[in-house]
Amino acid sequence: MFNLLKQVGDYAKGSFQAAKYIGQGLSVTFDHMRRRPVTVQYPYEKLIPSERFSGPNSL
């Protein structure tokens, strides 16, 4: 009897933890969905990289 209760408790704990991780992932997704897209009209506007940018051809 106690073994069954322990298994049910472990299952509930695992389910709660899984739901918490799914909620964290969805919060990141919805945060990115709320942001407005950044569009640069390339020939007319140049994107200025930050001083710390060390990408290709940065020298």
DRENBARO-926151 format. One record per atom (N, C-alpha, C): z, x, y; residue in one letter. Coordinates in nm, 4 decimals, m for minus. Layout:
N
[[Z,X,Y],"A"] ...
This chain:
59
[[0.0000,0.0817,m0.1203],"M"] [[0.0000,0.0000,0.0000],"M"] [[0.0000,0.0860,0.1266],"M"] [[0.0861,0.1898,0.1269],"F"] [[0.0915,0.2759,0.2454],"F"] [[m0.0352,0.3590,0.2599],"F"] [[m0.0978,0.3913,0.1469],"N"] [[m0.2220,0.4664,0.1506],"N"] [[m0.3319,0.3852,0.2194],"N"] [[m0.3362,0.2565,0.1909],"L"] [[m0.4351,0.1682,0.2528],"L"] [[m0.4122,0.1595,0.4037],"L"] [[m0.2857,0.1470,0.4441],"L"] [[m0.2548,0.1407,0.5876],"L"] [[m0.2906,0.2710,0.6580],"L"] [[m0.2687,0.3842,0.5901],"K"] [[m0.3055,0.5135,0.6488],"K"] [[m0.4572,0.5227,0.6651],"K"] [[m0.5323,0.4772,0.5651],"Q"] [[m0.6785,0.4813,0.5744],"Q"] [[m0.7287,0.3917,0.6871],"Q"] [[m0.6696,0.2738,0.7020],"V"] [[m0.7098,0.1829,0.8094],"V"] [[m0.6769,0.2448,0.9448],"V"] [[m0.5606,0.3072,0.9566],"G"] [[m0.5224,0.3729,1.0816],"G"] [[m0.6144,0.4871,1.1158],"G"] [[m0.6497,0.5685,1.0157],"D"] [[m0.7422,0.6798,1.0393],"D"] [[m0.8806,0.6297,1.0808],"D"] [[m0.9247,0.5211,1.0169],"Y"] [[m1.0550,0.4625,1.0517],"Y"] [[m1.0540,0.4105,1.1957],"Y"] [[m0.9449,0.3434,1.2330],"A"] [[m0.9354,0.2901,1.3690],"A"] [[m0.9318,0.4035,1.4709],"A"] [[m0.8584,0.5109,1.4384],"K"] [[m0.8501,0.6252,1.5301],"K"] [[m0.9874,0.6901,1.5467],"K"] [[m1.0608,0.7065,1.4358],"G"] [[m1.1948,0.7648,1.4424],"G"] [[m1.2916,0.6764,1.5182],"G"] [[m1.2798,0.5452,1.4985],"S"] [[m1.3673,0.4522,1.5700],"S"] [[m1.3409,0.4563,1.7199],"S"] [[m1.2137,0.4636,1.7572],"F"] [[m1.1792,0.4698,1.8998],"F"] [[m1.2314,0.5988,1.9620],"F"] [[m1.2175,0.7104,1.8879],"Q"] [[m1.2647,0.8383,1.9402],"Q"] [[m1.4177,0.8378,1.9544],"Q"] [[m1.4875,0.7794,1.8583],"A"] [[m1.6335,0.7708,1.8667],"A"] [[m1.6760,0.6856,1.9856],"A"] [[m1.6058,0.5738,2.0069],"A"] [[m1.6383,0.4871,2.1205],"A"] [[m1.6140,0.5598,2.2523],"A"] [[m1.5103,0.6430,2.2565],"K"] [[m1.4811,0.7191,2.3784],"K"] [[m1.5943,0.8179,2.4077],"K"] [[m1.6437,0.8871,2.3038],"Y"] [[m1.7524,0.9834,2.3240],"Y"] [[m1.8814,0.9134,2.3643],"Y"] [[m1.9090,0.7994,2.3060],"I"] [[m2.0279,0.7234,2.3439],"I"] [[m2.0170,0.6777,2.4888],"I"] [[m1.8986,0.6335,2.5287],"G"] [[m1.8765,0.5921,2.6679],"G"] [[m1.8960,0.7069,2.7649],"G"] [[m1.8504,0.8269,2.7282],"Q"] [[m1.8699,0.9433,2.8149],"Q"] [[m2.0180,0.9755,2.8293],"Q"] [[m2.0912,0.9703,2.7193],"G"] [[m2.2345,0.9980,2.7254],"G"] [[m2.3089,0.8951,2.8082],"G"] [[m2.2735,0.7690,2.7919],"L"] [[m2.3389,0.6640,2.8699],"L"] [[m2.3048,0.6748,3.0176],"L"] [[m2.1834,0.7212,3.0497],"S"] [[m2.1482,0.7357,3.1908],"S"] [[m2.2353,0.8414,3.2569],"S"] [[m2.2654,0.9498,3.1852],"V"] [[m2.3546,1.0527,3.2394],"V"] [[m2.4948,0.9954,3.2576],"V"] [[m2.5408,0.9199,3.1583],"T"] [[m2.6742,0.8607,3.1652],"T"] [[m2.6860,0.7660,3.2832],"T"] [[m2.5877,0.6777,3.2999],"F"] [[m2.5941,0.5819,3.4098],"F"] [[m2.5787,0.6505,3.5448],"F"] [[m2.5036,0.7609,3.5504],"D"] [[m2.4919,0.8364,3.6751],"D"] [[m2.6281,0.8928,3.7150],"D"] [[m2.7026,0.9446,3.6194],"H"] [[m2.8356,0.9984,3.6500],"H"] [[m2.9343,0.8873,3.6837],"H"] [[m2.9162,0.7706,3.6258],"M"] [[m3.0070,0.6595,3.6557],"M"] [[m2.9889,0.6089,3.7982],"M"] [[m2.8680,0.6227,3.8541],"R"] [[m2.8423,0.5747,3.9898],"R"] [[m2.9019,0.6662,4.0960],"R"] [[m2.9296,0.7901,4.0618],"R"] [[m2.9820,0.8847,4.1608],"R"] [[m3.1270,0.8520,4.1953],"R"] [[m3.1609,0.8745,4.3191],"R"] [[m3.2984,0.8523,4.3615],"R"] [[m3.3825,0.9727,4.3221],"R"] [[m3.5069,0.9512,4.2838],"P"] [[m3.5929,1.0652,4.2488],"P"] [[m3.6278,1.1471,4.3729],"P"] [[m3.6421,1.2740,4.3533],"V"] [[m3.6794,1.3639,4.4620],"V"] [[m3.8253,1.4002,4.4423],"V"] [[m3.9079,1.3587,4.5357],"T"] [[m4.0504,1.3847,4.5270],"T"] [[m4.0920,1.4724,4.6441],"T"] [[m4.1682,1.5764,4.6130],"V"] [[m4.2180,1.6660,4.7168],"V"] [[m4.3692,1.6517,4.7198],"V"] [[m4.4221,1.6194,4.8357],"Q"] [[m4.5675,1.6110,4.8531],"Q"] [[m4.6172,1.7539,4.8694],"Q"] [[m4.6555,1.8178,4.7578],"Y"] [[m4.6704,1.9627,4.7511],"Y"] [[m4.7563,2.0285,4.8586],"Y"] [[m4.8786,1.9933,4.8774],"P"] [[m4.9541,2.0738,4.9749],"P"] [[m4.8973,2.0633,5.1165],"P"] [[m4.8316,1.9534,5.1468],"Y"] [[m4.7837,1.9305,5.2823],"Y"] [[m4.6384,1.9726,5.3010],"Y"] [[m4.5595,1.9661,5.1953],"E"] [[m4.4186,2.0050,5.2016],"E"] [[m4.3938,2.1105,5.0950],"E"] [[m4.3305,2.2178,5.1328],"K"] [[m4.2970,2.3231,5.0371],"K"] [[m4.1501,2.3094,5.0003],"K"] [[m4.1204,2.3242,4.8726],"L"] [[m3.9836,2.3214,4.8253],"L"] [[m3.9228,2.4586,4.8467],"L"] [[m3.8134,2.4655,4.9198],"I"] [[m3.7493,2.5925,4.9501],"I"] [[m3.6396,2.6159,4.8467],"I"] [[m3.6544,2.7190,4.7622],"P"] [[m3.5503,2.7448,4.6623],"P"] [[m3.4250,2.8019,4.7278],"P"] [[m3.3115,2.7841,4.6609],"S"] [[m3.1865,2.8367,4.7157],"S"] [[m3.1861,2.9885,4.7079],"S"] [[m3.0934,3.0518,4.7790],"E"] [[m3.0849,3.1975,4.7814],"E"] [[m3.0502,3.2528,4.6440],"E"] [[m2.9793,3.1759,4.5626],"R"] [[m2.9345,3.2232,4.4329],"R"] [[m3.0407,3.2067,4.3237],"R"] [[m3.1532,3.1463,4.3563],"F"] [[m3.2576,3.1227,4.2566],"F"] [[m3.3137,3.2557,4.2085],"F"] [[m3.3189,3.2742,4.0774],"S"] [[m3.3734,3.4001,4.0224],"S"] [[m3.4781,3.3677,3.9176],"S"] [[m3.5694,3.2801,3.9525],"G"] [[m3.6731,3.2380,3.8599],"G"] [[m3.7902,3.3345,3.8587],"G"] [[m3.9020,3.2896,3.8014],"P"] [[m4.0196,3.3755,3.7939],"P"] [[m4.0727,3.4105,3.9325],"P"] [[m4.1197,3.5319,3.9459],"N"] [[m4.1785,3.5802,4.0711],"N"] [[m4.0799,3.5763,4.1869],"N"] [[m3.9518,3.5972,4.1590],"S"] [[m3.8539,3.5878,4.2664],"S"] [[m3.8377,3.7192,4.3414],"S"] [[m3.8967,3.8279,4.2916],"L"] [[m3.8806,3.9557,4.3599],"L"] [[m3.9804,3.9760,4.4660],"L"] 
